[in-house]
Amino acid sequence: MRFLVYGDELGIDIKEQLYSIIAGIVDSIKRKSVKGRRDLVVFGSIALDIYLTQPIKIFPGGSAANIAVSSSRLGLDTSFIGKAPLDFIGLQLLVDLVGEGVDISLVELDESLKTTICTVSNWLSEYPQISCSYSLDNPPVITKLNSNIIDVCRESKAMYLGEGICNIYTEILKSIGDRKPIVYRPQKQSIELHWEECSQILKYNPLLILDEDKVEALLRKEFKIPEDLFKAGVDNIIILKGLRKAILYKDKTAKSIEIEMPEISIVNSVGVRDAFIASLIYNLIREEDLEKAVKTSIHLALYTALQQESRKTIKHDIQTYYGL
């Protein structure tokens, strides 16, 4: 760190200079236009995961960012669309995405935004405890649309709608107008506070993915599952229970299909459901039957629980499974 000392002697704020250099690099990357059709467009947020152990462990995170990375590792040309802070950590998280082959040209940069920090505990179980800090007044998701975002979504083969503002998603779906695999995984907070707005997304018939806590939030609103969700517009629903079990309601049929895998030793359960979604989208783009895609994906994702990082790699498992 000798250059920092020289900076002090010369009266130069070296840290500020480094910040400017990194910000300039990120801005240069963002200015590159997206070339060609994207396989997948992922909406959501980035975060830094801090594992409460001794010593602490730190990994890049954010559910949607995890999905973008896992999808890119599977070979899908992936664009991530969200809002990122202009601080050192946020910029580094964007650089990490670029290093994974994820396009960030449509990420919205916000000087007033702070990096979302998530503390993680209980990661050795099927139900990790994750607590994230961000401002409700300035959420880490896009708050405005432009023609470039609409065009990329229209031309993509698939879309994932994660953390985000429901009215933004509705406007996108209204604009693109064609049928493709669209996976919608609402936040629990969206269900609890903004369900009237968010339920409008269901009119466009996305594949709806719910975790157990989100099912409970809907039940508290006296929703009948799956009947009321079918009435709202969706044909297919996946309910994830832990890491090993998925319940599929297919083609507006109230009779469920239960898929369950055997127990395995868990190294880190964080990101396993994100890996499931990445694998699911990969298979749906290949036009695989939904039930088969769910079975394949929950099988492959489960074994990513043996990996330490929040962002999972399922490429080798995919190659083995498909004999590629």
SVG drawing of the C-alpha trace seen along z (x, -y; Angstrom):
<svg xmlns="http://www.w3.org/2000/svg" viewBox="-61 -18 67 58">
<polyline fill="none" stroke="black" stroke-width="0.4" points="0.0,0.0 3.1,-2.3 1.3,-4.2 -1.3,-5.4 1.6,-6.9 2.9,-8.7 -0.6,-9.9 -0.6,-11.5 2.8,-13.1 1.7,-14.6 -1.7,-15.7 -3.6,-13.3 -6.5,-11.2 -5.4,-7.9 -8.5,-6.1 -10.7,-8.5 -8.6,-8.1 -8.9,-4.3 -12.7,-4.7 -12.8,-6.9 -10.8,-4.3 -13.1,-1.4 -16.2,-3.5 -14.8,-4.4 -14.2,-0.8 -17.7,0.2 -19.1,-2.7 -17.1,-1.7 -18.5,1.8 -22.0,0.5 -21.7,-1.6 -21.1,1.5 -24.3,2.3 -25.8,5.7 -25.0,7.6 -27.2,10.4 -30.2,12.0 -30.0,12.8 -30.9,16.2 -32.0,14.9 -32.8,11.5 -32.7,11.5 -34.3,8.8 -33.3,8.3 -30.6,7.1 -27.0,7.7 -25.8,8.1 -22.8,9.0 -23.3,12.1 -21.6,12.2 -21.6,15.6 -21.7,15.3 -18.9,17.7 -15.4,17.5 -13.7,16.2 -16.5,14.6 -16.9,15.6 -17.9,13.2 -19.3,14.1 -21.0,12.2 -24.8,12.7 -28.2,11.5 -30.7,14.1 -31.2,12.7 -27.4,12.1 -26.9,15.7 -29.3,16.9 -27.6,14.8 -24.2,16.2 -25.4,19.9 -27.2,19.4 -24.1,17.9 -22.0,20.8 -24.5,23.1 -23.7,21.4 -26.7,19.0 -26.1,15.5 -27.4,13.7 -28.2,10.0 -28.6,8.8 -30.9,5.7 -31.0,4.0 -29.7,1.0 -26.2,0.9 -24.5,-1.5 -21.4,-3.5 -19.4,-2.4 -16.3,-0.1 -18.3,3.0 -21.1,2.4 -18.6,1.7 -16.7,4.9 -19.9,6.9 -20.6,5.6 -17.0,6.5 -17.6,10.0 -20.7,10.3 -18.7,9.2 -16.0,11.8 -18.7,14.5 -19.8,13.5 -23.0,11.7 -23.9,8.6 -24.5,5.5 -24.9,2.9 -28.5,2.1 -27.7,1.9 -28.8,-1.4 -26.1,-3.1 -27.1,-5.2 -24.8,-7.3 -27.2,-7.5 -27.7,-3.8 -25.7,-1.7 -24.7,1.9 -27.1,4.4 -25.5,6.4 -27.0,9.8 -26.0,11.7 -26.3,15.4 -26.7,18.1 -28.0,21.6 -26.6,22.4 -26.0,26.1 -29.7,26.7 -32.4,26.7 -33.6,23.4 -30.8,20.8 -31.5,17.6 -30.8,14.5 -31.3,11.0 -30.6,8.1 -30.4,4.4 -31.6,1.9 -33.8,-1.2 -37.4,-0.8 -37.3,-4.4 -34.5,-3.5 -34.6,0.2 -31.8,1.9 -33.9,2.5 -34.7,0.6 -37.2,-2.1 -37.6,-3.2 -37.7,-1.7 -36.2,-2.7 -36.5,-1.4 -33.2,0.6 -34.6,2.7 -37.9,3.3 -36.0,4.3 -33.7,6.8 -36.7,8.3 -38.6,8.6 -35.8,10.3 -34.7,12.7 -35.6,16.4 -36.6,16.2 -37.0,13.9 -36.7,14.1 -38.6,11.6 -37.2,11.5 -36.9,8.6 -38.5,5.6 -41.3,3.1 -44.4,4.9 -45.7,2.0 -42.3,2.1 -42.7,5.8 -46.3,5.3 -45.3,2.6 -42.6,4.8 -44.9,7.8 -47.5,5.5 -44.9,4.2 -43.2,7.4 -46.4,9.2 -45.0,12.6 -44.9,16.0 -41.7,17.2 -40.6,18.8 -41.2,16.1 -40.4,17.1 -41.9,14.9 -40.7,15.3 -42.3,12.6 -40.8,11.3 -42.6,12.0 -42.7,8.3 -44.4,7.7 -47.1,10.2 -47.7,8.7 -47.7,5.0 -48.3,4.7 -50.2,7.8 -52.9,5.8 -50.2,4.5 -48.1,7.6 -51.1,9.9 -51.5,8.0 -48.3,9.8 -50.2,13.1 -52.4,12.0 -49.5,12.6 -49.2,16.2 -45.7,16.5 -44.4,19.6 -45.0,18.7 -42.5,19.9 -43.3,19.7 -41.4,20.6 -43.2,21.8 -43.2,18.4 -44.8,16.8 -47.5,19.4 -48.2,18.6 -48.4,14.9 -51.0,15.7 -53.0,17.9 -53.1,15.1 -54.8,13.0 -57.3,15.9 -56.1,17.0 -57.0,20.5 -53.9,22.2 -53.8,23.1 -57.4,22.1 -57.2,18.3 -53.8,18.2 -55.3,20.0 -58.1,17.5 -55.6,14.7 -54.1,15.9 -51.3,18.5 -51.3,22.0 -48.4,23.4 -47.2,23.0 -44.1,24.5 -43.9,24.5 -40.5,25.1 -40.3,26.8 -36.8,26.8 -34.1,28.0 -35.4,31.4 -39.1,31.1 -41.1,29.3 -44.9,29.3 -46.0,28.7 -49.4,27.6 -49.5,28.0 -51.9,26.8 -54.4,25.3 -54.9,28.7 -55.6,28.6 -54.1,32.1 -50.5,31.6 -47.4,33.4 -44.9,33.9 -41.2,34.3 -38.8,35.2 -35.1,36.0 -33.2,38.0 -31.3,36.2 -27.7,35.2 -25.1,33.6 -25.2,29.9 -22.2,27.6 -24.1,24.4 -27.8,24.3 -27.7,20.6 -28.2,20.3 -29.5,23.8 -33.0,22.5 -31.4,20.0 -29.5,22.8 -32.8,24.7 -34.3,21.7 -31.2,21.3 -31.4,25.0 -35.2,24.8 -34.9,21.9 -32.1,23.7 -34.3,26.7 -37.4,24.7 -35.3,22.9 -34.5,26.3 -38.3,26.8 -38.3,29.6 -41.6,30.7 -42.2,28.7 -42.6,31.7 -39.4,33.3 -37.6,29.9 -38.6,29.6 -37.4,33.1 -34.1,32.6 -33.5,29.2 -34.3,30.1 -32.0,33.1 -29.1,31.1 -29.6,28.1 -29.7,30.2 -26.1,31.3 -24.9,27.7 -25.5,27.7 -22.1,29.4 -20.5,26.1 -19.3,23.4 -20.2,20.3 -23.6,18.6 -23.3,18.7 -23.6,22.3 -22.0,24.0 -24.1,26.7 -22.3,27.0 -20.5,30.3 -23.7,31.9 -25.5,30.8 -22.8,32.3 -23.0,35.6 -26.8,35.7 -27.1,35.0 -24.0,36.8 -22.6,33.7"/>
</svg>
